[in-house]
Amino acid sequence: AKFPIKNFRLVGKVNKGSFDKISAKSDFAENKHLDISLKKQEKTDGKILEVYSDIAMPLLSEYKFFQGLEGGNLNYISNFNKKNSSSVLTIENFKLNKAPALAKLLSLADLKGLTDTLKGEGISFDTLSIKYETAPSTMIIKEIFMIGPSISILIEGYVEKKSGLISLRGTLVPAKTLNSIISKIPVVGDILIGKKVGEGLFGISFKIKGPPDNLKTTVNPVKTLTPRFITRALEAAKKKEAK
């Protein structure tokens, strides 16, 4: 295996055929670890699963979205019961290389420089955060937020479990544009971004829809960014400054 697991240790408590509690630790290599913990929530039938990994890829290799991901550490927290779940996945300091879905989006958005970078050394990101909820029939993607030195992306949508239909909409903004917008915001709040920055395109809005093997992607230029995009970008900037 590319990422061999060594020294796997697991302590668990089983109740009626399923785990109520797990504490597991493992090593990939020197100073690269994997920690898994499962706890039962008090007074409910819910459980909390937490996973931390110093290397993200071994836990994501089955998902097309993460094809070509290099480096990065991963943190995953999920609150779930037999019917529903609410989860947050965070990956920090990684590169995306090739990444077919992102490559198509960049070429449609006519961002040739970034398309070339993606095919070559890869595009770096500081943070990827995915917040989603699952119900019996649908997975609701409340937010996919990616921010890095060259590009930032905010996506929301849903996936139908039975048909596999994917429906996503989002905004993609080159980092230089985003930084100039943020630097011109005196106070976060009710701002008319268009007036603050002057004319010019701020980014690309896009939609991705269809079954997994036949996704249709459409893009349009946008002149204003949603307050949510600005808020998330400011939060990320403050977090980076604090480090």
Solvent accessible surface area in square Angstrom, and as a share of the most:
residue,aa,sasa,rsa
1,A,128,0.99
2,K,179,0.76
3,F,59,0.25
4,P,66,0.41
5,I,92,0.46
6,K,100,0.43
7,N,96,0.49
8,F,107,0.44
9,R,118,0.43
10,L,83,0.41
11,V,113,0.65
12,G,40,0.38
13,K,123,0.52
14,V,93,0.54
15,N,68,0.35
16,K,199,0.84
17,G,75,0.72
18,S,56,0.36
19,F,79,0.33
20,D,14,0.07
21,K,113,0.48
22,I,27,0.14
23,S,58,0.37
24,A,3,0.03
25,K,101,0.43
26,S,1,0.01
27,D,24,0.13
28,F,6,0.03
29,A,46,0.36
30,E,151,0.68
31,N,114,0.58
32,K,86,0.36
33,H,77,0.34
34,L,8,0.04
35,D,49,0.26
36,I,45,0.23
37,S,32,0.21
38,L,13,0.07
39,K,107,0.45
40,K,94,0.40
41,Q,53,0.24
42,E,149,0.67
43,K,204,0.86
44,T,72,0.42
45,D,95,0.49
46,G,4,0.04
47,K,29,0.12
48,I,49,0.25
49,L,47,0.24
50,E,72,0.32
51,V,17,0.10
52,Y,75,0.29
53,S,0,0.00
54,D,35,0.18
55,I,28,0.14
56,A,0,0.00
57,M,34,0.15
58,P,41,0.26
59,L,67,0.33
60,L,9,0.04
61,S,73,0.47
62,E,163,0.73
63,Y,129,0.49
64,K,154,0.65
65,F,74,0.31
66,F,13,0.05
67,Q,77,0.34
68,G,33,0.32
69,L,8,0.04
70,E,83,0.37
71,G,48,0.46
72,G,13,0.12
73,N,46,0.24
74,L,3,0.02
75,N,69,0.35
76,Y,45,0.17
77,I,67,0.34
78,S,6,0.04
79,N,59,0.30
80,F,65,0.27
81,N,59,0.30
82,K,198,0.84
83,K,147,0.62
84,N,70,0.36
85,S,22,0.15
86,S,51,0.33
87,S,2,0.02
88,V,59,0.34
89,L,15,0.08
90,T,30,0.18
91,I,0,0.00
92,E,33,0.15
93,N,96,0.49
94,F,8,0.03
95,K,70,0.30
96,L,6,0.03
97,N,22,0.11
98,K,139,0.59
99,A,3,0.02
100,P,78,0.49
101,A,55,0.43
102,L,16,0.08
103,A,21,0.17
104,K,94,0.40
105,L,7,0.03
106,L,0,0.00
107,S,64,0.41
108,L,76,0.38
109,A,10,0.08
110,D,121,0.63
111,L,41,0.20
112,K,141,0.60
113,G,55,0.52
114,L,25,0.12
115,T,14,0.08
116,D,68,0.35
117,T,47,0.27
118,L,0,0.00
119,K,137,0.58
120,G,47,0.45
121,E,125,0.56
122,G,3,0.03
123,I,2,0.01
124,S,44,0.28
125,F,4,0.02
126,D,36,0.19
127,T,26,0.15
128,L,1,0.01
129,S,9,0.06
130,I,15,0.08
131,K,76,0.32
132,Y,37,0.14
133,E,59,0.26
134,T,29,0.17
135,A,32,0.25
136,P,93,0.59
137,S,76,0.49
138,T,33,0.19
139,M,54,0.24
140,I,80,0.41
141,I,14,0.07
142,K,105,0.44
143,E,10,0.05
144,I,10,0.05
145,F,2,0.01
146,M,4,0.02
147,I,22,0.11
148,G,6,0.06
149,P,88,0.55
150,S,42,0.27
151,I,0,0.00
152,S,1,0.00
153,I,2,0.01
154,L,15,0.07
155,I,11,0.06
156,E,47,0.21
157,G,11,0.11
158,Y,74,0.28
159,V,33,0.19
160,E,65,0.29
161,K,101,0.43
162,K,207,0.88
163,S,71,0.46
164,G,18,0.18
165,L,43,0.22
166,I,32,0.16
167,S,17,0.11
168,L,24,0.12
169,R,126,0.46
170,G,13,0.13
171,T,22,0.13
172,L,0,0.00
173,V,0,0.00
174,P,38,0.24
175,A,7,0.05
176,K,179,0.76
177,T,34,0.20
178,L,3,0.02
179,N,92,0.47
180,S,40,0.26
181,I,0,0.00
182,I,32,0.16
183,S,89,0.57
184,K,97,0.41
185,I,20,0.10
186,P,103,0.65
187,V,112,0.64
188,V,71,0.41
189,G,47,0.46
190,D,152,0.79
191,I,36,0.18
192,L,121,0.60
193,I,13,0.07
194,G,27,0.26
195,K,166,0.70
196,K,85,0.36
197,V,34,0.19
198,G,36,0.34
199,E,153,0.68
200,G,39,0.38
201,L,106,0.53
202,F,8,0.03
203,G,5,0.05
204,I,24,0.12
205,S,33,0.21
206,F,5,0.02
207,K,126,0.53
208,I,19,0.10
209,K,101,0.43
210,G,8,0.08
211,P,57,0.36
212,P,77,0.48
213,D,131,0.68
214,N,80,0.41
215,L,58,0.29
216,K,124,0.53
217,T,21,0.12
218,T,79,0.46
219,V,39,0.23
220,N,89,0.45
221,P,79,0.50
222,V,32,0.18
223,K,116,0.49
224,T,89,0.52
225,L,6,0.03
226,T,75,0.43
227,P,103,0.64
228,R,97,0.36
229,F,1,0.00
230,I,2,0.01
231,T,55,0.32
232,R,38,0.14
233,A,0,0.00
234,L,21,0.10
235,E,86,0.39
236,A,21,0.16
237,A,34,0.26
238,K,125,0.53
239,K,99,0.42
240,K,120,0.51
241,E,143,0.64
242,A,90,0.70
243,K,165,0.70
